[in-house]
Structure formats: structure tokens, C-alpha cells
Amino acid sequence: MTSSYWLSEERLGFPERERPPAGPVDVAIVGGGVTGCACALALAEAGRRVRVYEAREIAGGASGRNGGFALRGGAHAYDAARRDLGPEQAKGLWRLTERYLDRLEGLAGDAFRRTGSLRLAADPGERAELEAEYEALREDGFAVEWRDELAEPLRGRLDGAIFHPPDGSLQPARWVRRLAARAVEAGAELREHQRVESLDELEADHVVLATDGYMHGLLPELDAIITPTRGQVVVSEPLERRLFPCPHYARHGYDYWQQTPEGRLVAGGFRDKALDHEHTAEEEVTPLIQGHLERFVTELLGEVPQITHRWAGIFGTTEDRLPLVGAAPGHDGVWVACGYSGHGNVLGLACGELVAGAILGRPAPELELFEPVRLLAV
Ligand SMILES: Cc1cc2nc3c(=O)[nH]c(=O)nc-3n(C[C@H](O)[C@H](O)[C@H](O)COP(=O)(O)OP(=O)(O)OC[C@H]3O[C@@H](n4cnc5c(N)ncnc54)[C@H](O)[C@@H]3O)c2cc1C
């Protein structure tokens, strides 16, 4: 009951390859989620010897436990990003994630559906915020649509919405397993069920920490600035009706839901009902949040659905809600790519590849915004 629906899908196994020789590698990656696998694929394709260490299974962390939303942008709304990051930086970040949505579509096969997404207004205050985001996106030439009329069962219950055409829906575990399989085909070595206890045990020229919210003790100063944050999810049995053709989110993302191709309702959120309590690395569901989720899906559907799966996952939040990607100050050869603040499905792919590019001596200009040194002083 408390395991991820996404991870329960049968896994096809990774391509059989001759076991790579033990001993030193060029790059050791800690964490086998979307970030670690994207980084491994890029480095292996560039001819580097790469080894991924994953304490559990590939996608066993947040990458296989999330809501399955693949959205452009990051943790900020676009108008807030223009204000907080600056207009050019905001535009650059949104363009980067749009490019990576295209990249994801090219790699993910049937694990990704380009459905668009709906950001909904729960009340007039949120509607005003959505209107500001809509105007900012339009001004800067991004595809976006305003929706006043919502389909059943939302008609009359919410205060309008923004439709984001480039977004989509993921079966995230299938996607990241597929990404890992591609990395293996390109020559990367995966070591699942192997927890790294200390960076000293890694024989590699470079080490990449791709542990997002799950990093405990490998680099204490990083632990100090990444807040582990818990998200909880429920999944229903397949519904008879097709109600939600794309990912939906309201109340600033605190409520989110979508329907899978088999008709299951996947709903998560309500962290705001116990914010302090949900800043934790304990990967377990709680009666309080589960109660909110059950009442929410019952109200949404007008009937009590059979819940078949419920689980928790941990993501890493930074103070400015931007990821940390690049060299770890004061630690030669150590790199980080983490801290997506709950928005890592597309950003994780982007940042895994960007950190690989930096290791290969080709740092992309987009990395400036994510410089670890802004929060991680030496
Ligand atoms: C409930 C929930 C809902 C979410 N919904 C969305 C969403 O809809 N859209 C979105 O974009 N983002 C969402 N997120 C965030 C997103 O899932 C993450 O940002 C993203 O998966 C991060 O990927 P990652 O590869 O960096 O980290 P993870 O996928 O967390 O991978 C890190 C891995 O590191 C491993 N690890 C840690 N320490 C060690 C060690 N010492 N040795 C070896 N391995 C180690 C862990 O086992 C883990 O598998 C959600 C997160 C949660 C928890």
C-alpha cells in the first residue's frame, strides 16, 4: 500500500553488457534518479568511464515517487521569476526547460504524453496571480492560453485557469528506467543497492552528487542548505470516466492531480496543512495528509474512490528555490546537481546534462543562475 504506483510497473531490465572493469572511473555519480541517469548518459556518450551508485533501485527516490508532471519553468510562477531573478534570467530558464521538454519527448517514448497542463485558481486572489503570470508569459512570447470555462467536474468550482501547451504527463519510473537503459547502452555502469557512505570510498577523477532531497552526510555543508521536503501521493483504482486529460494543479501547486491512461486518479499535495512537519527526510505517509488527500479526491469525484496506492517521497528545497548545479566550492572534483524545490522532472534532465557538460569542459551559460557558490560559500 505504501509503495509507489509508478515503481510497481514491471521493469524490463537493463541491456546486458559485458561487466565493465572494476577500479577507478572518470566520473562516479551518486544517485540513480533522473539527474544521475541524465548525467551518466551524457558522459558515457562522450566516451567517459562512468559509474552510477544508487542506494536503492534506479528511480527509487523522488524520480519514481512524484506526481508525474513535466512542466516548463521552475518553482516560481513566471511573473515572480521575472521579478526575483530578472527578466532575462527568467526568460532563459523558461526557454531552457522548454528545450528540455522537447528533449524528454525524444527520449521517453510512451512514458511521456504531451498533454499541456492546467494551473487553476482556487479563489479570486489566486485568479489575480494567474492573470499576472498569463500576461507576463504572453508579453515574452511564450505559448499560453487563458481558460474561463472549465469542463466537468470543475465547472463553477474554480476561478479560471492558465493552460500551458508545452507541458506534459510522465510515467516517471518508466521514463527514468528508460533513461538509465540508454546510459547503460552508451557504456555507463549502474550499481544499484549500493549506498555510498563517504566520498573517500569513490575512486574517480570527478564525483557528481545527484541525491536531491536524499543527501545525508556526504557533504555536510550541502545538507545544511538543502531542506528535505516530503510529498505524499494517493492513487485510485481506474475510474470509469475520463475526467482529467492533463496534469492539474491549484492553490499554488499545493494540490495537484492527473489521470493516467488507465483511468487512475493520481493526487498529491496538501503539504501546507503541516508545513513544518513535512520538512523531513522520513519517507512515510501520515494520517493527517492522507486524510486531506482522501477528502479532496472524494470531493473532486463526488464519490469515495478505492485508493490502491499511497506513498511519500522526499525532494530537496533551496532557500531561493533554484537548483544548485556546478562545482562544489572547496572540494576539488566534486560536483552537485540538486535542489529543484519540487520541480525536478524536467529540470533534473536539464541539470544532469548541464553538469556533465561542465565536467567535459563545456559549461553552458545557463549554469550561471544555478551556481552553488551563491548558497554554498567556502
Ligand atoms: C511526492 C512528490 C511529488 C513530486 N512531483 C513532481 C512533479 O509532478 N513534477 C516535477 O517536476 N517534480 C516533482 N517532484 C520533484 C521531483 O520528483 C524531483 O525533483 C526529482 O525527481 C529529482 O530527481 P533526482 O534524480 O535529482 O533525485 P532523486 O530522484 O531523489 O534521486 C536521488 C537518489 O539518490 C540516492 N541516494 C541518496 N544518497 C545516496 C548514497 N549515499 N549512495 C547512493 N545513492 C544515494 C537515492 O536513493 C535516490 O534514488 C516531486 C517530488 C515528490 C517527492
The ligand as a Gaussian input file, in Angstrom:
#p B3LYP/6-31G(d) Opt

LIG

0 1
 C        5.666000      13.451000      -3.912000
 C        6.488000      14.218000      -4.906000
 C        5.866000      14.804000      -5.998000
 C        6.614000      15.495000      -6.932000
 N        6.005000      15.917000      -8.065000
 C        6.744000      16.462000      -9.060000
 C        6.153000      16.764000     -10.297000
 O        4.993000      16.455000     -10.539000
 N        6.922000      17.378000     -11.241000
 C        8.244000      17.665000     -11.015000
 O        8.897000      18.237000     -11.893000
 N        8.846000      17.326000      -9.869000
 C        8.139000      16.716000      -8.893000
 N        8.735000      16.331000      -7.741000
 C       10.192000      16.556000      -7.603000
 C       10.982000      15.550000      -8.445000
 O       10.499000      14.246000      -8.197000
 C       12.470000      15.642000      -8.062000
 O       12.883000      16.987000      -8.134000
 C       13.332000      14.821000      -8.998000
 O       12.848000      13.509000      -9.091000
 C       14.779000      14.825000      -8.501000
 O       15.495000      13.846000      -9.224000
 P       16.957000      13.499000      -8.790000
 O       17.453000      12.468000      -9.701000
 O       17.742000      14.730000      -8.638000
 O       16.795000      12.931000      -7.303000
 P       16.065000      11.516000      -6.793000
 O       15.198000      11.011000      -7.845000
 O       15.541000      11.832000      -5.486000
 O       17.326000      10.577000      -6.749000
 C       18.305000      10.669000      -5.754000
 C       18.781000       9.268000      -5.489000
 O       19.966000       9.326000      -4.708000
 C       20.021000       8.101000      -3.993000
 N       20.995000       8.290000      -2.907000
 C       20.958000       9.195000      -1.911000
 N       22.054000       9.062000      -1.124000
 C       22.789000       8.048000      -1.669000
 C       24.032000       7.457000      -1.291000
 N       24.729000       7.859000      -0.228000
 N       24.511000       6.439000      -2.054000
 C       23.812000       6.016000      -3.162000
 N       22.631000       6.545000      -3.540000
 C       22.119000       7.557000      -2.791000
 C       18.596000       7.935000      -3.503000
 O       18.312000       6.587000      -3.183000
 C       17.786000       8.435000      -4.693000
 O       17.320000       7.380000      -5.515000
 C        8.022000      15.648000      -6.763000
 C        8.657000      15.059000      -5.666000
 C        7.904000      14.352000      -4.737000
 C        8.597000      13.692000      -3.586000

